[in-house]
Amino acid sequence: MPPWVFMRNSCRTIIRNRCVQGEVLDVAVDIRRGSPNFGRSVGAVLSAENKRQIYVPKGFAHGFLVLSETAEFLYKCSDFYYPEHEYGVLWSDPHLKIDWNVADPILSPKDQKYLPLAQVPQELLPKYEK
């Protein structure tokens, strides 16, 4: 399970996700500084059977949990991937109040190092624009 991932500084990427095999819980969190919805989330179970998709707008972090034994998960992004701009938020941040229903997920070493949203340096978060 990846943590909340976002592209720092510009946060220009818009993502549309769907699951073509298996099942995932897909969640987006508003991380825009000054947003009236800062820290709030929305999520949905995506599967090959229900054919649902989720739209992750600019300025939102994205995370997902594979619910089935395996899953194939597709992303459509509005920009190129720049690894040097990637940053994340701790998957289990208690202030986000996401019920992942998992205690000990498998995380990469990189993903284990992310901080709760309140501890992420403000200059890394996108700014809310009306």
N, C-alpha and C positions, 0 to 999 in steps of 0.2 A: 504494500500500500504506500503510495507516495504521500508526502505531506502536502500542505497547501503550497502550491508553487505559483510564483508570479514573476513577471519580467520587471526588474527594478528600473527606476528612473522614468522611462517613457511609458511603460505599460500600454503599449500600442496594440498588443495582440488581442484579437477577438477570437474566441474558440467556439466551435460547435462540435459536440461529441455525440457518438452513438455506439452502441454495443452490437456487434454483428454475430457474436457467439458467446454464450454464457450470460452472466448477469453481474452488474456492478451497481454500487451506490455511488452516485456522482454528485458532488456538492460544490457550490461556488459561494465565496464570502466577499462582501464588500470591504475593501481595505483602503478606500480613498480617504485621505486626510480631510477632515471637515465635512464628510458626508453625513446627513442625518441618519443614514442606515449603516454607519461604520460598525463592522464586526457582526452584522447580521448575515444570515446564510439562507440559501435555498438549495434543496436537493431533490433528487428523484432516483428511483431504481430504473436503470436502463437494461434492456435485454433484447435478444434477437426476437423473442416472442412478442413483446409489447411495442417494439419499434419506436419507442420514445427517443427524443433527442433533448439535449440541454444546451442552451446558449449561454456562454460566459462572456459578458461584456468587458470592455477595457476597464482597467482599474479593479478587477476582481481576482482573488486567488482561487485556485482550483485544486481539488483533491478528489480521489476516488478510492473505493475499496472493492476488490473483486469478491463477490459473494458466492460464486460457483467454483468448482474445482479449477476451471480454466476460463479465460475470457479473451475475446478479440475486441479491442477497443479502438475506434477510429476517431481522429481529430481532424477538423478542418480549421486551419489558422489563417488569419488575415495578414500575417507578416512572417518573415523568415525567423528561424530560431537562432538566437545568439546566446550561447552558453555563458559567456562572460557577464550577461545581464540577468541571469537567473538568480533568484533568491527565494526563500520560502519561509513558512511559518510552522511552528511545532504542530504536528497532526493532532495532538491530544490537548491543545490549549483549552483549559477549563472555562475561560471566559467566552469561548465560541459556542459552548454548550451543544456540541454535535454528538449524538449518540451513535458511535460507530459500531457498538456492540462487539468490540474486540479489545482484549486487554494487552496483547503482546504481538502486534503485527510485525511482519518481516519488513525491515527498512534498510536501505543502503547506508553505508557509513556517512555519506554526505547528508542524507535526509535526517539522520539522527542528531545532527548538530544545530538544527534550526531552533529559534527562540519563539516564545509566545508572542502574539501580535503586539502586545503592549510594550515589549522589549525590543522590537524591531526599530532600528534608527529611523526617525521620521523622514529624513531626506531620501530614504529608499522607497517610501510609499508614494503612490500617485496622489495627485491633488484633485479634490472634488471640484468639478466645474459644472455650473448650472446650465 
